Structure formats: structure tokens, C-alpha cells
Amino acid sequence: MLGRDHALSGAFAFAALGPTLHVTGSHLAAGVLLTAGAGVLPDIDHPDSTIARSFGFLTQAFAWIVARISGGHRHGTHSLVGIAVFSAGALAAGSYQLSAPHLTGHAAFSWHMLPAGLYLALLYSAALRALHVGGHHGDLLGIGGAVITCYTGWDLFRLGVGHWHVPLLAFATALGCAAHIAGDELTHGGCPICWPFSEHEFHLLPRPLQFTTAKIGENWIVFPLLTGALVLAVWHATGHPL
């Protein structure tokens, strides 16, 4: 799938779960945008991907390293292991931010914010770039959004997942990555979700219904459906029952 549709699928997934998670207002907005960014995160295994271009040579160099470690595009980062690694990083960053002494509400700067801030900046910038929002200034908007989110503590909101209370950043990262892999499993390429134990490519649709990235099926069917679904999900999550 294209980065645009990966971002839309991630945003839709969070908005659809918003009422169940009891997320509203600024937390809903932050979660939707973070999950949109996480929706393109698995493509950090390709130096020419949307997210790899977010911060120029810095993210492209990082993408090159990830590609070597993960076995190339649509391998390690497009598996259950990839979801676990990305989510663990986000959980560690969010938990470290929460561990800052006297961190409540509008907090003064703390070094505990730095890992989460970097994660937020990357995901925000990736989402804006994938959705073609902000143009050349999208990365600056992403950094600004990360600073505001850290300062206001919007990302400190903990979501109840079973018996656990997970930081918004970690939940959004896991959900966005899962949405990305599910999207790629609708295409002819599929994803090796059991990597590195198996490189068998799994699909969610029978072969006649699978589509090719950037072709008519995605541009004229998948994209309009995702756009409409996201609008309806946000409308419902903001207190307007469908």
C-alpha cells in the first residue's frame, strides 16, 4: 500500500477504537495523528520510503541500517517481531517520560521527555508527509507538535488495555504497525509475519481480490473507502453517534 493509505488506515483504527478506549478531545487528536504516523513506521526498512525521508539523511541512514538488520523491505519490520520491537521502544520512551519527577500537567523541560519527544516528532512528521500536509514545512510542524504534546502531557494519557494501563504513545505505535501489516496483507506481496522463523507471506484476501500497490484498485477503491471510514469514525468518536 501507499504511505498515504497506510497513514489513513492507522488513523481510522484509532478513531474507530476511540469510544471503546474512552479517548476524547486532545487525546483523541494526538492518538489519531500518532497512529497515522505509526501506520507508515514499518516502512523504515526502505531508505526511499515516506518515513525515511522525514528528516533527510538522518532518517535515511537509519532506514539503511534497519534494512540491513531486518533483511530488507517487507521482512523483519513487517512481522510480529517488528511490531514488538517498535512497541517496546515506544513503551520504554513513554514510561521513561512518565517517570520524570514531579511530572504533572504543563511540565517544565525534563530530559525524561527526550526519547518520547523524538518518537513523537518522527511519527507526527511521517503522518503529515504521508498525507501530504504541510509540504516542505511538514517536518517542522511535526517537531512543533511533538514539543506541544510533551509540554501539555497529552501523550501521558494511559489507556486501559485488559489489566494494563499503556501510555498512549505505545498503544498508538502498536496499533499503527498492526494496521500497516494488515494493509500490506491485502496486496499481492503479503507479509512474512512469522519472520525470522518463516518467510512465508501471509495474505488476508484470496488471490483474485488482492490488489497491486498504487494501481486502480488502491487509488479508486481502497483510498476512498479509507477516507470515508476515517471521517465517519472521527465523527462517531467526537460524540456524534452514527
C-alpha angles and dihedrals in degrees: 000000000000119000089247093060094042089056092047092049092051092048091047092050092055095042091050091053093043097097092046091050091045091234117156142159119001092359090056092049092048092046094050093050094043092050090048088056092045086051089073096034097098088062089069082100090077121066092211097050125115095255094044089059094051096098102017120235092359095064093033091056090047090049090052090054092047090050091054093048097043097044099254136294117347095009125092098003091050095058140078087265089056092051090049094050095047092045093047090053091050091046091051092048093047094045091048090052090049090051093063110120115257092000106163131139114320098017128191116240116294130176085232087075095059102083092044090044091055091048091048093048092051094048095043092047092046091051094049092046093048092049092044092240120149098009113218089352093058093098091052090049089051092052091046091050091051092052092049092046093051092046095049093041094232090143091053091075110117120217121212108237109173107301093342134084107215126192113251091242093057094045093048091049094051093045094047093049091048090050090050093053092045089052093051089049088063090063131075090257099062124184133268094229092172094056129171092025093050135007093203108137114231124209132195095206134050112258097260090059097045116106136209120244116262094005130117095282093058098038098044104029113020098040096049091045093050092046093050093044092051093051091050093045093051091046090053094043092053092061104276107119113214 
